[in-house]
């Protein structure tokens, strides 16, 4: 029981800590989408599919918003819970 609790805490913390790092690595940065990155490729594909622009509320728009502003408290709570649950299910 204690091992599951400790694993859940670690899994939750890792999920919250890793998300901004992963998004930044993909190219969703505070300064905008990094040239030549995965994010730039996603933005290009979204723009082509949308007739030249990236739609508000699209995945690319949401991820860039997170890259600039960070995650809200409620989103961190959801990520933490998901990370904790993933550890329990393993």
Secondary structure, DSSP 4 states (H G I P E B T S, - for coil): -HHHHHHHHHHHHHHHHHHHHHHHHHTEETTEEPTTSHHHHHHHHHHHHTTSSPPTTSHHHHHHHHHHH---HHHHHHHHHHHHHHHHH-
